[in-house]
Amino acid sequence: MKIEQTFSLKAPPDRVWAFLTDPYQVASCLPGAAITEKVDDRTYLGTITVKVGPVTAGYKGTIRFERLDPDRWEAEMVGQGQDVKGKGGAEMRMQSRLVPNGDATDVTVVSEVKISGLLAQMGRGMIESVSNQIFQQFAASMQQKLAGSDQAEDQPTPSEAKPLDALSLGAKAVGETMGRAVRRLLGGEEEK
């Protein structure tokens, strides 16, 4: 599945670049995520916890920067993770690009994602809607951190990190998906 997102941040590209290429900062903006170990300058181990209703799933994985081009503000990373209970996993290839836009920076992220297990059962439309909401939360959190102090805040340990509540995001996503379906249906009836 391919997911593309664009958002704008009120900060210069060099500050946004420094933030986005620091996995500790990125994880601090994602609910339930934590970096647990730095393997080398481009490879990190981490965890993310996802809550779906009464079920909480934990994933452990690796993120590696495949390409960093600070002159063009482009980065490419790959990640893979496994459910700690062995009930699924995910693989991702993500490319990001920054474009100066006046006193702001536009960020475009293109991800190719393969998932199995619990998350795969949610379906493509639901995953895309949840992904949109996660990106919105991420962008808002990142903007807040960029507007605050230049010093990185302490990142919570994996046991302290509040899980990403996919059910809450999913409920909102279902509402949006149903709303689009009703609008298409009503639009189709009007055209007849």
N, C-alpha and C positions, 0 to 999 in steps of 0.2 A: 504494500500500500504506500502511495506517495502522498505526503502532506506538505503543503506550502503555507507559510505564515509570513506576514510582514507587519512590523510595528515600528513606531517612531519613539525615540527617547530624546529628552531635552538635555543633551550633553554632547560634547565634541567627540568625533570618532576615535581619537586616541584613548580617551577615558573609557568609552564603550568597548573598544578592542581589549584593553587591559582587563576589564571585567569579564568579558565573554571568554577569554582564553585562560581564566583562572577557575579551574573546576570547583575549588572550595567556595568561591563567590557564587558561581552558578548554582551549585547544590543548595546554598543558603536561601535561594529564591524559589526552590521547588519543594512543596510540602512533602514530607516523608523521605526526602533524599539526604544522603550524607556521603562524603568521601571518607573512606576508612584508611587508605594507604596510598602513598605516592611510590610507584614502582620505579619510574625514571622521569625525565623531564617531559615526556609526552604520554605516559601511561599511568592511569590511576585505577584503584579498586574502590568500589562503593556499594551502597545499598539503597534501596527504596522500598518503602512499605506502602501498600495500597489496601484500603478498606472498602469492601463491597458488602454493604449491609452488615450482618453480624460476622462475616468472614474477613479476616485480615491476612493478606499474603505478603510475604517478604521476599525480595529478590536481591541476589548478590551478583555483581558483574564487574566488567572491565570497560573503561573508556580509554581510547587512544586517539590522539591527534595524528592523523595521517598527513595533513598538510597545513602549514601555517604560513600565510603570505601577508606580513604586516604592511608592505608597500601598497597592496591592493585591498587590504582589510578583508581578506577571504580566508576561511578556515574550513577544513573537512575533518570530521571525526567519525570513528566507528565505535560502536558499543555492542555489548552482548551481555545478557544476564539470564540467570536461571532461578526459578522459584526455589527457595530453600527447602521446600518439601518435595521437590522433584515433579511438580504438577504443571510445568509449562516453562516458557521462556520467551525471550525477545531478542531480536537483532536489529540494529539500526545503523544507517549511514546518513550523516547529517552534514550539509554544506551550509555555511552562513556567509553573508556578504554585508558589509556596511557601506552606506552611501551618505556623504554629507548632504544636509538639507537645511541651509541657513544656519540657525543656531541649534539645530537638532541633528540627529543621526537616524536614518532609516535602516532597519535591520531586516533582512530577508533570510529566512531559514527554510531549506528544502530538506525533508527527511524521507527516506525510504525505510519502512518498518515492516518486519516480519514478526508475527506474534503467534504463540500457541498457548493452550491452557485456558485458564479462567478469563483472561482479557480477550482472547480470540472469540469467546462465546458472546461477547457484547455486540458483534456485528460492525461492519465498516462505517455505516452512518453514525452510529453511536460513538465509535472510537474517534471519528473526525470531529464530532461535536464536543466530546470531552477534551480532545486535543486543543481545540480552539479556546476552550475555557481555561485549560492549563496554561496556554501561552499568554492569555490575558492576565491571569494571576501572576505569572512569571514576569511579564513586562511591567506590571504595576509595582511589584516588589523591587525589581531592578531599578526602576525610575526612582523609587523612594530611597534606595541605598545610594544611587548616584547623586541624588540631591542632598543627602546627608553628609556625614563626615567622609573623608578620603580613606580612613582606616577601615580595614575589614573587621566586621563583627565576628565574634566567636561563633563557630558553626556548632549546632547541636550534635551530640554523638548519636549514632544510629538508635540507641535505646531512648533518647530524649526527643528525637524527631517525631512530630505529630504526623500520623499516616495521611497520605493523600486519600480523601474520601471520594472514591469513584462513584459511589451511589448518589451522593449529593450532586456531583457534577453530572452524573448520568440522568438523574431526574430532570434537571434543567435541560439537558440535551434532548431527552425524550419530548419535553414540552416544545422545544424549538423545532424538532423534526416533525412532530404532529402538526404544529402551526404551519410549517411549509407545505405539508401534505394537504391540509384543509385549504390553504390559499390556492394551491394548484388545482384542487378539485373545484373550488368555487370559480376560479379563473376559467377552467375548462367548461363549466356550465354556462358561464356568461358568453363564451365564444360560440356556443351552439345556436 
